């Protein structure tokens, strides 16, 4: 059963695009390993996944919603 789905996420901060086209699906018991240099958007992605910040584009679904 897929719990978390990220589809074509994009993050823009000011005039800078941190990332685009990020997609993944995680099932129960799976992990996501985020790596990248400072300013790459790791924390911004986590803020999106927790609902604190909306994505510029794309969709996040938790348990199908």
Backbone torsions as a table, in degrees:
resi	resn	phi	psi	omega
1	UNK	NA	125.6	179.1
2	UNK	-80.1	126.5	-179.7
3	UNK	-96.8	-43.5	-174.7
4	UNK	-127.4	128.0	177.5
5	UNK	-127.7	128.4	171.6
6	UNK	-115.4	127.9	-175.0
7	UNK	-126.7	110.2	173.0
8	UNK	56.5	46.5	-178.1
9	UNK	-71.8	144.7	175.8
10	UNK	-135.0	140.2	178.1
11	UNK	-126.6	126.3	177.4
12	UNK	-124.0	128.7	176.7
13	UNK	-120.1	112.2	-175.3
14	UNK	65.4	-122.1	177.6
15	UNK	-102.9	6.9	-175.6
16	UNK	-106.2	128.4	174.1
17	UNK	-88.7	115.9	-178.8
18	UNK	-78.5	-42.4	176.7
19	UNK	-158.5	160.6	175.4
20	UNK	-151.7	157.4	177.3
21	UNK	71.2	23.1	-179.9
22	UNK	-82.1	121.6	179.6
23	UNK	-139.2	140.7	174.7
24	UNK	-165.5	164.6	175.1
25	UNK	-138.1	134.8	179.9
26	UNK	-122.2	131.5	175.3
27	UNK	-97.4	169.3	177.7
28	UNK	-54.3	131.6	178.7
29	UNK	87.0	-6.9	178.6
30	UNK	-90.0	157.6	-179.9
31	UNK	-121.1	155.6	173.0
32	UNK	-119.2	125.2	179.8
33	UNK	-102.0	112.9	178.9
34	UNK	-96.5	125.8	177.3
35	UNK	-134.6	148.3	176.7
36	UNK	166.1	162.9	-179.8
37	UNK	-73.3	169.7	178.0
38	UNK	-57.7	133.6	178.6
39	UNK	85.4	5.3	-177.9
40	UNK	-76.8	-19.1	178.0
41	UNK	111.5	15.0	-179.2
42	UNK	-61.5	-51.0	179.7
43	UNK	-66.0	-37.3	177.6
44	UNK	-61.9	-40.0	177.3
45	UNK	-63.4	-44.7	178.7
46	UNK	-62.3	-38.1	177.2
47	UNK	-63.9	-37.0	176.3
48	UNK	-65.9	-45.8	-176.4
49	UNK	-64.5	-27.8	179.2
50	UNK	-91.5	-2.6	177.2
51	UNK	86.7	6.5	179.9
52	UNK	-73.5	-41.2	-178.4
53	UNK	-124.8	130.7	177.1
54	UNK	-77.2	148.3	176.1
55	UNK	-71.3	150.2	174.9
56	UNK	-64.5	-38.1	175.5
57	UNK	-148.4	160.1	177.4
58	UNK	101.1	-175.6	-174.1
59	UNK	-143.1	142.1	174.8
60	UNK	-120.6	129.3	178.5
61	UNK	-124.9	130.9	174.7
62	UNK	-112.2	117.1	-178.1
63	UNK	53.0	40.5	174.7
64	UNK	85.2	-2.9	-179.1
65	UNK	-111.0	NA	NA
